[in-house]
Each structure stands twice: as C-alpha cells, then as structure tokens.
Amino acid sequence: MLRFFKWLTFGLILLALLTTAVVYGILSLSLPSLSGKGQSAVLSEAVSIERDALGSAVIVARNRVDAAYALGFAHGQDRFFQMDLLRRNAAGELSELFGAAAINLDKTMRFHQLRKRATAILATLPEREQKILKAYSEGVNEAQAQSYPSFEYILTGAERKPWQAADSLLVIYTMYLDLQAGNFERDLVLTQIEQQFGKEMLAFVTQPSRYQAALDGSEIAKGEAAIPQLAKQVNKTIAYQPIAEPLGIGSNNWAVTGQLTQSGHGMLSDDMHLSIAVPVIWYRAQLNYQENNQAHQITGVSLPGAPAIVVGSNGHVAWGFTNGYLDTADWIKLPKVYQTHVEIEQLTVVDGTEQVYELEMSEFGPVKTLNGERYALSWVAHQNYAVDMELLKLEQVHTVAQALEVAKTIGIPVQNMLVVDNAGNAAWQPTGAVPARTNPSDVAIESQAYSNLWQYDADDLPSVLNPDNQRLWTGNSRVISASQLARFGDGGYAIGARAAQIRDRLNEKQQFSESDFYKIQLDNEARFLTQWHELLLTTLKQQPERYALDIAELENWQACACPESVGYTLVRYYRSRLIDTVFATLESNLSGSDLSLSAIKSNLETPIWQLIAAQPSSWLPEKYSSWHDLMRGAYEEMRDDLLVQYGQSKKASLKVLKWGDVNQLKIQHPFSKQMPLLSNLLDMPMHQGFGDSFMPAVQKTSFGASQRLFVQPGLERNAILTLPGGQSGHPLSPFYRAGFDDYVNGANTPLLPGERLYQITIEPSTK
C-alpha cells in the first residue's frame, strides 16, 4: 500500500510537471521575436523597433507613415488581445469572443452604433490621417501573422480578426464610453428624481460643493436649498440601500510656468485615473521620424490600437489630460405621437449563432423607454466630429500657443489639456469634441428645445495662458469660471476636494522640481474626511466605554489614507454608509427603473451635511428613534459588515481593518478573475493600499493612476514616467511586470528609454 501511494504521488508530481511544461510550451509559441530582420511591401523606407529593459518601444523611421506602421507592429506584438477587446467593446462585438454571456453588454453598446459611425468618419478624414491609419493597421496585422494566437484565443476558441483602420477610431470610442457614459446616466437619474420627487428634491441633491477650485477662483453661490419633506406614502421601512461607489474616472494634472522652475522651462505633472488591469492600458513608446525636413522625437504613452502618443513630450512642448466633464449629452423627451423607426443590429456569437437586436431610432439619436416615456439620447460621441486623428499634430508643435490652436480641432472625449513649453509658458484649455449648442441641461428637455447646433463642434472654448500666479491645476471638478457654467454645463464634475488640495500644495512652494511634483501625486492626506472624522468621534464619545477600542483607533487615524490606519477605514466607510442609509428611499425608488444614485453619489456631500444639521423627522427611517440613533446604528452595522468581510466574524479585532489591507491594490488579468488558478501566472503582485478618493493619491483596489508623468520639455533626461504594469500582455515576456515595482514603491522610472537590448529592422520589399 505504501508503495502504491509513493507511485501515486510520483505520478501526480510528474503529471503536474508535464502539464506545466505543456502550458509553457503552448505559451512560448505565441511569444513574439524581439530581434531580427524582415520585409514589408507597406514601407517606403526601412524602420527599426528597438526595446530597452522595460520593453519601451523606440521607433526609428524616415517619415510619419512608416513610423505608424512600426508602432502598429510593436502594438500588435505586445498587446493585440487588449486592442481586440477595446474595439469589440465599442462595437458591441464581445459575444464573438465570449459567447452568449456578453450579449446583453453588446446590446448596450450597439445602442450607440459606433462601428457604423467609425466607418463613416474614416472616409471623411484627411488623406494623411487615412494613410497613417492604414499603415498602422498593416503593421498590426503583419506582426500577428508572424506569431501563433495568444492564450486568450486558445481559451475562448475565437479566431483573431485582422485589424482595420476604422478599428483605431473604435478604440477612441471606447474611451468615450469609459469617460462620458456617466454624463448621460447622471442626466437620466436627475430626470427621474425630478419626476418622482419634484423640483425641490432636484435642487436639493444638485447643490454646489463647498469645495471649489476653478482656475479663476470663482465660486457658485452655496446658499442652502430647502430640505424637501419626504411624502408620507414613501416606504420608511427601508433603512439601508447600498449605493455603489462611483469609480470617479478622471485624473489629476497640474503645471507651473518657468518662473517657478530652476531651469526656466515649464513643468507638467499628469496622472490619468482609470480602471487598472493586466495589461495596463498605456504603452511606453518613443517615435523618431522626419517630416518637412525636420527631425521629430516624441516620448510618452500610446494607447494600443491607435497610432498616436497620447500624453508626452516632444522636446519643445509637453502635454497631459484629465477628463473635462463638460456637459456633452442631453436626453430629449419625445412626444407621444412622435414617429420613430427601427434599425436592425445583427449580433454574432462565438459559436456562429446570431441574434437580432432591434434599435429604436429618432432624428435626435437612439431611444430609451423609461416608465412609459420615450427619451432620445443626443450625445457628442454620436456626432461626426467626435473622433479624428488631429491629436497627431501635437507631435510637431514647438510652442504652447501652437498647441492651443491644434487642440481646438482634436476629436477625443473632452479633456482638460495642460500644456507647457521649453520657453516657460503654461496653459489650460478644454480639448476634444464639445457641442456648439448653448443650452445644456441636467434633465431631459422637450423636443422643441433641441438645438441644431448639436451638429457642430464648439469654437468658443475658454483657455488660460500664463496665469498671474504661474500655476495651473485640474482634478475633474469645475475648471471653467462660474459664469461659463451655463454655457458648458455640468457633465458630472467631481466635488473639488482633490483639486483644492492640489491647488493648496502648489501654493506652498515658490519653486518646483520633478521630485516635488511626485510628492504631490502621492499626497494621501485626508483633508476631505476631517469633518467626517469629527462627526464620528463625537457620535461614539457619547458612549465612551462601549466604543473605547473604536475611539482609540479613530484618535490614532493619522489623518491619511495610510496602510496602517484602521481609523481611516472606519471614517471612510462610515461616510458612505450614512449616505446609503439617509438616501435609501430615493435609491430604492430609482432601482425600480434600473437607475441608481451612484451616478451622483459624490454630489450628495452637501445635502447630507444639511440633513445632519437639521435632522428632519420625515427623513428618519422607522427603524431609528432619533438621528443620533441612526448615526450610531449606521456605524455599528458598517463596522460589523467590515469585520465579517475581512475578519470572518463580528468579534474579530479591528486590526483586520487596516486601510492597506482593505484597499489592497489588486491588478488582475480579466481571465484570472474567472479562473483563479491563473492568478500567479497572470496578475501583478498585490500591494498594500496607499491612497483613496478625494485626495491627490487616488487609488482603489483596481483603480487609480494609470500612469504618472513629470516632465519639463527639453529636459526629458530628468523626466519620470511610471506605470502600474509592464509593456507586454504575454505572461512569459521579460516585460510583463517590468516597472511595476517602481510604481508601487514611488520610485523614479525614467521617461526616456534606456539602453537598447533588442532590435527589429524591417526593410521595404519590392513585392
């Protein structure tokens, strides 16, 4: 018997080793070649693709079209599956990869008909842009032709489809969906609040924040709106309704003029906040090419699927973006007698079966029915000026003034662009597609109020150049002046706590270096939560013996989102739980229409404090005898839920609630979420949480700074660029996790590529 078990154990070990060998063998077949020579009929001159230890792609070409081919080749080698997901997501074609489970998501995306729009817009682009997109596509496809399908295609059983020029526009549309879907979701929620609870409630939940950080210092009047009485027929037995925390997709950036740097050059900081997965969204690249008898070198991050450097520096000018949140969407309430028509969208599943999706359409846009009413969505992404390749022109500008002119024509989701140059200038300007209509609305409008100016891109965008204080900053809150708000609207601005903290940090010094900017990006001081901390302590100290341990942690909370802080966790979750409790009635009503206050949860900061101060009885759930009872009970339920979640018992020690563990950074590959056995192979190492919302150091478990850039144009040798993951999407690549440690440890990864370790040379062929 003992011998049997020995042989069984040996057999199992051997089987595991053989399985591992087979898996690695299959994976290795799809590893791209990083050095070698080749030919392509697409090229007019030879190109090279060099890589350093991080895998940074250094493209050397004689012209921009050939450079696009080479960048496409590099993207195709390292990130094709990621690119495939981006285009399929926007087009509503994920079911071709993942089967029937993705059908509903595909229908949601087909509502916007973005593949049709991308194909139509492609035909209207200037000849140079079409050539660049075509060359890029050829580079992607020729890279794919030289390798076996990656493991994702083996697991899904799907086939790779060639990259098309229009697919690069679909990648931009995916960014629209990520960055602006909250705009039209917010408007629909506010429309339903007005209809179900009245105009008084609408005014109450849309009050301006006390945190405002516009560049001109202007503020929207903060007079308190009347607290609406909740109707007697409202179900007060609902004492708690979870309201999902919004991701707060956005970013930080700031800049100073040369008057505040030792060199006299302007300096830029940029960190774009997005969901973080494996592989990371951005791709390090440097383009070297000639055009109009000038040599150009552009270094920064590109978006796999598109042939441009999105954020970076060209030696003369550096630029960065944060989401602009101008109002770029309106719902139009259709009259009862309004005639719509149906368009058919054909969905194909990976097994070859097909489904028909009938989309109701109007002259204003696609139609959604809600509570018996029909609403048409007019969204800037549906307009013919939504996407283009004008971003490429930033590569060749030499001054801030030139960059501002180019920025007026760029077709991307509207961004706050900050731009600096080597002469010391700095400027801000909204950049991207903005409708020319001048009557944005937070709620649905009547059809007669629709403006034909929707068909035109705005030409009246504001800007700020070299402000008197020499400082510029944005953090997704209102940047425009208070007087411009009626013109450009509110597309879901963040409350200004994060931007205000950045502004205040910039005012603390009179000269800055890259390391000074880095410290601001990692600033996790909890200024915003100080008032909540005081409220919670006051509440618990009314029963000091009962909450002695809780009070001790709160008094030692360190006033920061620090890894060891238990008190921070308690304050952070208490705020959310109290909002979820007080606004449970509204959330319950909206959930019946598949809507949620999540779209406006950050805006509830002002009304929740007004309710805490006034303590109106009509807002008190039946479960609680008083507002103190509510505030204490909400805390206990929140704490107990957290202890069960992180300590498996309500009696667990509060020490299991250290913020670094509760908010642990967990960057995963999409497949490991479904197949945990792949986690060690595919995911980044987990790391203690070090930041949160409402502060410059934004970080959640799988969300945060998707890159960190600090640069003075012309002094790129001192510049820093960190990313939360590596260049390649292939788990056996030497670049798969390269750079991750620098990111989580706050180390200085250079922007410029290092020593070249690999080189691919591709010559033009005569075929």
ZANU-19040 format. One record per residue (C-alpha): residue in three letters; y, z, x. Coordinates in steps of 0.25 Angstrom, whole numbers, plus 5000, padded with zeros to 4 digits. Example, Ala and Ser with C-alpha at 12.3 -4.5 7.8 and 13.67 -1.06 7.14 Angstrom:
ala498250315049ser499650295055
This chain:
met500050005000leu500950045011arg500749905018phe501049835005phe502349905004lys502649865018trp502349725016leu503149725003thr504349785010phe504249685021gly504149575011leu505349615003ile506149625016leu505649485020leu506049435006ala507449495007leu507549435021leu507149295017thr508049305004thr509149335013ala508849225023val508749125011val510049175005tyr510749165018gly510149035021ile510648975008leu512049035010ser512148975024leu511848835019ser513248845012leu514048895024pro515048785028ser515148735042leu516448795049ser516448705061gly516048555062lys516648415060gly516648325048gln517248205042ser517948175028ala518448045022val519548125015leu520248155028ser521348075035glu521348155048ala520448265054val520548405049ser519948535054ile519548665047glu519548785057arg519248925054asp519449065060ala518649195059leu519249215045gly518849075041ser520349035039ala520348885037val521248815047ile521448675042val522048575052ala522348435046arg523348315049asn523848315034arg523848405022val522848315014asp521848335025ala522148485026ala521848495011tyr520448435014ala520148525025leu520648655017gly519748605006phe518548585015ala518748735020his518848785006gly517648705002gln516848765013asp517248915011arg517648924996phe517048814987phe516448904977gln517648984976met518448854973asp517448814963leu517648944955leu519148924955arg519148784950arg518048814940asn518748944935ala519948864932ala519248744926gly518348834917glu517048784924leu516448904929ser515248894920glu514848774928leu514548874939phe514149004932gly513548954919ala513849004905ala514349134909ala515649064913ile515848984900asn516849084894leu517649094907asp517648934907lys518148924893thr519349024897met519748934908arg519448804900phe520548854891his521548804901gln520848674904leu521248684919arg520348574925lys520948474916arg522348524920ala522048514935thr521448374934ala522748324926ile523648394936leu522948344948ala523248204944thr524748234944leu524848294958pro525648224969glu524748134978arg524848224990glu524248344982gln523148264976lys522748214990ile522748354995leu521848404983lys520948284985ala520748315000tyr520548454997ser519448424987glu518748334997gly518748445007val518148544998asn517048444994glu516748395008ala516548545012gln515648575001ala514848445004gln514548505017ser513848635012tyr512848685003pro513348754990ser513748894992phe512849004986glu513749014973tyr513248884969ile511748914972leu511849034964thr512548974952gly511748844953ala513048764951glu513448644959arg514648624967lys515648524961pro516648444970trp518048494972gln519048414965ala520548404967ala520848464953asp520048584957ser521148634966leu522048634954leu521048714946val521048814958ile522548834955tyr522248854940thr521248964943met522449034950tyr523249014937leu522049074929asp522049194938leu523549214939gln524049174926ala523049204915gly523549344913asn524849274909phe524349214896glu523349334894arg524549424894asp525349344884leu524149334874val523949494875leu525449514873thr525449414861gln524249494855ile524949634857glu526249574850gln525349524838gln524449654837phe525449764841gly526849704839lys528049664847glu528349814850met527049824857leu527249694865ala528549744870phe527949884874val526849824882thr527749724889gln528749814895pro529249794909ser528749874920arg529549984927tyr529049914940gln529849784942ala530049714955ala530749584953leu531349524965asp532749534960gly532549674955ser532849644941glu532049734930ile531749714916ala532249824907lys531249934905gly531649994892glu530550054885ala529949974873ala529650054861ile528150104860pro527450044849gln526750124839leu525250094838ala524950054824lys524050164816gln523050054814val522750044829asn521450104833lys521750224841thr520350264843ile520450164855ala520750264867tyr520450174878gln520250024880pro520149974895ile521149864898ala520749784910glu521649804923pro522349664925leu522049614939gly523549594942ile523349464948gly524549434956ser524949464971asn526049524980asn526949454989trp528249484996ala529149435007val530349465015thr531349375022gly531549365037gln532549475036leu531449575035thr530549525046gln530649535061ser530349385062gly531349335052his530249265045gly530049295030met528749365027leu527749355016ser526649445010asp525749394999asp524449454993met523949384981his523149474971leu521949414965ser520449444962ile519749454975ala518349394976val517449334986pro517849234992val519349274991ile520249174984trp521049134996tyr520649055009arg521349065022ala521848935027gln522848865037leu523248725035asn523748635047tyr524148495044gln525348395046glu526148335035asn527548255036asn527448275052gln527448425051ala526248515054his525948625044gln525148755045ile524948835033thr524148965033gly523749055021val522749055010ser522248945002leu521548944988pro520148874990gly520148764980ala521648724983pro522148654996ala523448744998ile523848865005val524148964994val524849075002gly525249065016ser526249015027asn526548885034gly527348945045his528648915038val528448975025ala527449075019trp527249095004gly526449184995phe526149204980thr526049314969asn525749284955gly527049254947tyr526749304933leu527849214927asp527449184912thr526749054913ala525949064899asp526249064885trp525449074872ile525848984861lys525549034847leu525048914839pro525448894824lys524348904814val524448754811tyr524548714826gln523548604829thr522748624842his521648534848val520348564855glu519948514869ile518548524874glu518148584887gln516748564892leu516048674900thr514848654909val513948764912val513248764926asp511848724919gly512548604914thr512748644899glu514048624893gln514948704883val516148654875tyr517448734875glu518448694864leu519848724869glu520948724858met522248664864ser523648654860glu524948584865phe525348714871gly523948744878pro522548794875val522448884863lys521849024861thr521649094847leu521849244847asn521849324834gly521949204825glu523149144833arg523149024842tyr523849024855ala524048914865leu524248944880ser525348874887trp525148914902val525748854914ala524348824920his524148724909gln525448644913asn525348524922tyr526248594933ala525248714934val524548664947asp524848574959met524748574974glu526248604977leu525848724984leu525448634996lys526948614998leu527148755003glu526348725015gln527548635021val528748715017his529648775028thr530548865020val530648955009ala531548865002gln530548755003ala529448834998leu530248874985glu530448734982val528948704983ala528648824975lys529348764963thr528248654962ile526948734965gly525948734953ile525248864954pro525248994945val526649044947gln526749134959asn527849224965met527949144978leu528549214990val528949125002val529549155016asp529849075028asn530049085043ala531549085041gly531449215034asn531649165020ala530849225008ala530849184993trp530149204980gln529849104969pro528949094957thr527948974961gly527048894952ala526948844938val527948904929pro528248844915ala529648804912arg529648864899thr530648974898asn530149064886pro528949134892ser528249234882asp527349354883val526749324869ala526349194862ile527449104858glu527549024846ser527348874848gln528748834845ala529148924857tyr528348834866ser529148764877asn528948634882leu529448684896trp528048734898gln527748594903tyr528648604915asp528648694927ala529748784929asp530848744938asp531748874937leu530848974945pro531649084952ser531649114967val532149224976leu532549184991asn532849285002pro533249394993asp534249494998asn533249605000gln532449505008arg531149545001leu530249474990trp529049524983thr528149494971gly527049564965asn526749494951ser527849574944arg529049504939val529749444951ile530849364943ser532049424938ala532149494925ser533049394919gln532049284923leu530849354915ala531249284902arg531149144909phe529849164917gly529149274908asp528049374912gly526649324915gly526049454917tyr526949514928ala526349634935ile527149764934gly528049774946ala527449894953arg526749814964ala527949724967ala528949844966gln528049914977ile528049794986arg529549784984asp529749924988arg528949915000leu529749795005asn530949875003glu530449985012lys530649905025gln531649805031gln530749725040phe529249685038ser528049635045glu526749575041ser526149715042asp527249775033phe526949675022tyr525449705024lys525749855021ile526449825008gln525249735004leu524349855006asp525249954999asn524450034989glu525450144986ala525250174971arg526750184967phe526450124953leu525450224949thr526250344953gln526750374939trp525350364934his524850464945glu525950564940leu525550544925leu524050564928leu524350684937thr525250744926thr524150724916leu523050784923lys523850904928gln523950954914gln522551004916pro522451024932glu521151094932arg520450994924tyr520950874933ala521050954946leu520250844954asp520950734947ile522350794951ala521950814965glu521550664967leu522850624960glu523750704968asn523050644981trp523150504975gln523950454987ala524750364978cys524050244983ala522850154980cys522150214992pro520650204993glu520450364994ser521350394982val520650444969gly521950474963tyr522450334963thr521150294956leu521450394945val522850354943arg522550204943tyr521450214933tyr522250314924arg523350214922ser522450104918arg521650204909leu522850254902ile523450114899asp522050074894thr522050204885val523450194879phe523350044877ala521950044872thr522350004857leu523149874862glu521949834871ser520949854860asn521749764851leu521949654861ser520449664865gly520049614851ser520749484855asp520149474869leu521449524875ser521849644884leu523049724888ser522449694902ala523449574903ile524649674902lys524049804907ser525049814919asn526149794909leu525749924901glu526250014912thr527650024905pro527150054891ile526050154896trp527150244902gln527950234890leu526750274881ile526450394891ala527850434890ala528050424875gln526550464871pro526650394857ser525550444848ser525250314842trp524650264855leu523750384857pro522250354854glu521550444844lys520650494856tyr521850574862ser522650684856ser523850664865trp524450574876his524050684887asp522650684881leu522650524882met523150524897arg522150634901gly521050574893ala521250434899tyr521250494913glu519950564911glu519250444905met519750354916arg519350454927asp517950474921asp517750324919leu518050304934leu517150414939val515950354931gln516250214937tyr516450264951gly515650394952gln514650374941ser515050504934lys516250564927lys515950684936ala516050604949ser517050644960leu518450584958lys518250534973val517450414968leu518750364962lys519450334976trp520250214974gly519650144985asp518250144978val518750124964asn519650004968gln518649954979leu518949814984lys517649734980ile517849584983gln516549514977his516049374977pro515849324962phe514349314964ser514149454969lys514749514956gln513549454949met512549474960pro512849604967leu511749574977leu512649474983ser513749574985asn513549605000leu513449455003leu514649404995asp515649514993met516749575002pro516549725007met517049824997his518249895001gln519050014996gly520149984987phe521549994993gly522549954982asp522749934968ser523749864957phe525249894957met525349904972pro525449804983ala524049834988val523349764975gln521849784975lys520749804965thr519249794967ser519249634967phe520749604966gly521949614976ala522649544987ser521849414989gln522649395002arg523649465010leu524749385017phe525849425026val526649315034gln527949275040pro527949115040gly528049075055leu527349205059glu525949175054arg525349235066asn525749375061ala525349345046ile524249415039leu523249365028thr522149445023leu521149405012pro520049495005gly518949405010gly518449285018gln518649135019ser517349095015gly516549105002his515249095009pro514549235012leu513949185025ser515349135030pro515949215042phe517249205034tyr516649265021arg517249405023ala518249375035gly519549445033phe519149545022asp519149665031asp520549635035tyr520949625021val520349755016asn520849835029gly522249775028ala522149705042asn522949585047thr522149455045pro523049345051leu523549235043leu523349135054pro521949085057gly521249145069glu520449075080arg519748955074leu518248975075tyr517748855066gln518248715065ile517848595056thr518448465059ile518448345048glu518748205052pro519148095043ser517948005040thr518047855039lys517147845026
